Amino acid sequence: MMNIKGRILQLQHYSVNDGDGIRTIVFFAGCPLHCRWCANPEGLQARNRIMYIASRCIGCGRCTAVCPLQIGCDLNAPGERDKCIGCGACVKACLEHARKNTVTDWTVQQVLDWLEKNLLFFRESGGGVTYSGGECTQQPEFLAALVRAVYDMGLNQAIETSGYFPLEKLQPTLDLLDLLFIDIKHMDRDKHRQFTGVDNGLILQNIAALGEQGKNIIIRVPAIMGVNGDEENIRNTARFVRQHLPNPKMELLPYHSYGADKYTQLGLPYEEDALRRPTEEELARLRQVIEAEGVETVSFR
């Protein structure tokens, strides 16, 4: 079990935003949703892609010299990225760090070795490990093995998930977790499909089923004006949460554009013009709407 491999974006240490105490966030690669506002576009696919930071490139040609397909220095030049197989040879050759792998393979044991370095911080702060992505449930075997191993270490465990997964297959893993952060992107099925690529039927079904089990769940909503930040949608979300969760809680995550540079580095378009962050006044009003429906608003930010 310790040699099972997973595809990981990164391990982020000393986080205080994704559960109680000081935490390490394990970001898994691969996601079944393609949200237009995704802040981690490098996690949409499980395969390795090369991020190209043009401002660091000096055009030395070391990358081209080691590339099996002789791709030029400018990875985002027309046609060049389409040829890239993500082997990572150019990353190792680049002395200016103008290229970066998005995905690396980790074994369960390798992750545990990193976590053990932070045991003191976890135990003194009441923290632990949070699994995120991408979408961590897209790698169910690796997730199950890692969760079991961390459970045996006695650490607090949380998960951040879109909720888009086969519950029967994930149930044994979810049973070992202390806290579930589950997103509801939109209550309208058609709009959910429009903005994420999938409808919300399976997500809402899973939330209702997990609520019946009495799981410790916090529903997160990425609050984006022009997408889902209207009062009607937030009210409908709160009513669903109150109906299906025994201890209903919601957290609003205001949209941000911190991931915009990643789109450029991956040669991807970014639709920032269609997205707007809510003002503090708008957020306050949306929290009032939620609380008026009998749902507690929380914040880990």
N, C-alpha and C positions, 0 to 999 in steps of 0.2 A: 504493500500500500504506500509506503514511503517513497517509492520510486515512480509513482504515477506522475506524469507530466501534465502541466497546464500551460496555456498561452497567456502570458501576463504582460500588461502594459507597464506597470510600475508598482512598487511598494512605497507608499507615502507615510512617513513616520511623523509622530507628534501632532496628529490632527486632533482638534477639539470640536469639530463641527458635525460629526457623524455618529453620535452616540455619547454615552457618559464617559467622563475622564479623558485621559490621553490615550489615543488610539493609533494603530497602524491600519491604513486602508490598503487592501489588496485589490488592484484594478485588473479585472479580467478582460480579455479581448473578445470581440464578437458581440453583435446585438441584432435581434430580429426587428427592432424598430429603427426607423431612420428619421428621427425628429429634426425638423428644420432648424431648430435652435441649438442642437447638440453642442455642448462645450468640449466634448472629447471625441472629435470625429476620427481620431486615430484608432478608436476602439470599435468602430462600426464593423470592421472585418477582423476575423481571427488570424488572417495571414499577415506576415510582416510587410509593411510598406516603409519606404524611405522618406523621411521628412527632410526637405532641402531648405536651409537657411541662407538665402542668397546674400545677405549682408556680410556673412562671414567668408564667403567664397572668394579666393584670390585667383581662380582660374589656373591653378598649377598643373592640372591634368592628371594628378595621381589617381583620382577616381576612375577616369577613363582607362588608364593603363591596366587596372586590375579588374575592370568590369568584363564579364564574359561576353557581353553584347556590345561593348565599346560605346556605351552611352556617354554623351558629352557632359561637361561640367554643369551646365544648366539643366537640371532634371525636369524643370517645368517648361522647357522649350517644346514647341509643338511636336508631338509624336514620340518624344523621348520617354516620358513616364509610362506610356502604353507598352513599351518594350521591357520595362523593369520587372524582374522576377523576385525582387526583394531578398536577394542572397546576402546582402549586408557587407560584401567585400569592400565597397567604396567607403563605408562608414569607418572601417578599420584603417583604411589608407589615408583618410582625410586628416591632416594635421591641424586644420583650422576648426574642426568640429562643425563643419557646415552641413553635415549629414548625420542623421540620427535614425536608428531603428525604432519602429513603433512597438514591436512585439518580440519578446524573448521567451524561451522555454524554461520553466522552473519545475523542479520536482517538489513534492510535498516536504521532503526533508530539507531542501534548500530554503523554503519559506520558513519552516520551523526554526532553522538556524538563525535567520534574521530576527525572528520574533523573540527568541531567547535573549537577544542583546538588550531588549527593552522591557524585560519582565519587571524590573524594579519600578519603572514608570507606570506600567499597567496596574500593578498591585497597590502602589501608593496613591494613585489617583482614582481607582475604581474603573479604569479603562479596559481596553481590550482590542479586539480585531473587528473590523468592518469589511465586508466583501462587497465590491462595487464593480463598475465597468465603464463602458460596455455593459454587458448583461451577464452576470456571473452564472446564472442558471443555464446558460448556453453550453457550459462545460460541466454537466452534472456529475460525472464520475470523479473528476478532479476536485470539484467543490465538496462532494460527499467525503472524500478521503481527507481533505484538508480540515473540514469542519470537525470530523471525528477526532483527528489528531489534536486539534486545538482544544476541543472539549476535554480531552484527557489531560491537557495541561491545566485545566481549571480556569481558563480565561473567559471573560465575558465576550459574547459574539453577537454581531448584528449584521444585517444584510440590507443593501439598497438595491431594489429591484423594480423593474417595470411591471411585474406581476404577470408577464406574458410567458407562461411555462405550464407544462403538464403537471398538475398538482400531485397526482398519484405517484409519479416518479420522484418528485422532489420532497414528498412528505417526510420521509425518515430524516432527511437533512434539516428541514425546517424545524423539526421537533427538538433539535439540539441547540437552536438559536435562542438568544434572550430577547431580541428586539428585531422587528421587521419594519423597515421603511419601504412602503410601497407607493409608487406614483399613480396618480390619476391625472392624466394629461388633459382629458376633456370628457364630459359626460355624454355629449352627443356622439353617437357612433360614427356618423358620416364625417363629421369634422375631425374626430380622432383619426380616422383613416386618411383624411386629407393632409393632416399635419404630421403624422407619424408613419404612414404606410400600412398600418393594420387597424382593424376596428377594436373596440374596447370590450367586446363580449367576454372573452376569456379572462381578461383582467378583472372585471367586475365580479365574474363568477368565482374566481379564486379568492378575492377579498371577502366575499360573503361566506364562503366555505371556511376560511381561516378564522373569520369572526365568530362563527358558530363554535369553533374549537376553543375559543377564548384566548387566542394568541395575543401577545403584546404587539400591537400594530400602531404605527403612526403613518397616516396618509399624507404624502407630500404632493403639493401642486406647484409646478413651475409657473409662476404668475407672469403672464405675458400679455400685454395689452395688444388688442387686435387679434388674439388667438383664443385665449381662455380666461382673460382677466375681467370679464364682465360680471356684474352682480348675479345675473340669472344663472350662469354656469357655476359660479362659486356656491350659490345657494343650493342648487341641485346636487352638487357634490357633497355639501355638508349634510343634506337630508339623507343621501345614500349612506354616508359614513355613520350617522346617528342610528339609522335603521339596522345596520349590519354589524357594528362593532360594539361590544359590551362596555368599553371604556373609550368612547370616540374622541380621537385627537387628530388635529391637522396642523401641518406646517406649510406656510407659504414661502416659496423660494423665488424671490424676484429675479427676473431675467437679467443676465449680464452678457457682455460680449467679450469676456476675457479669452475665449477660445478662438477669436477671429484670426489671429496670426497662424494658428494651426492649419486653417483651411488654405491659406496662402502657401504654407510649407508643404502641404499635400497636393497642391495643384487643384484644389476644389473651389467651386463658387460658394459665396457666403451671402445669404439673403437678409442681411441686417436691416435693410430699409423697411422691410415688412414687419419688423419686430420692435417693440418698445418696452422699456422697463417701467413698471408702475412707479408713480411718485410715492413719497412717504404718506401723503394724505390719502391716496388711492389704496395703498396697502392697509392703512388704518381702517378705512371704510370696509374693505373686504374682510378683515378680521372681525369687525362688528357684525357683518352678515353671518359669518360662520358661528360666532358665539350666540347670536340670536336664535340659531337653530339647535342650540343645546350641545354644541361641539366645542371642546377646549382647543384653543390655539396654543401651540408651543413653538419654541425656537431653539435650535442648536447652533445658531450663527453668532 
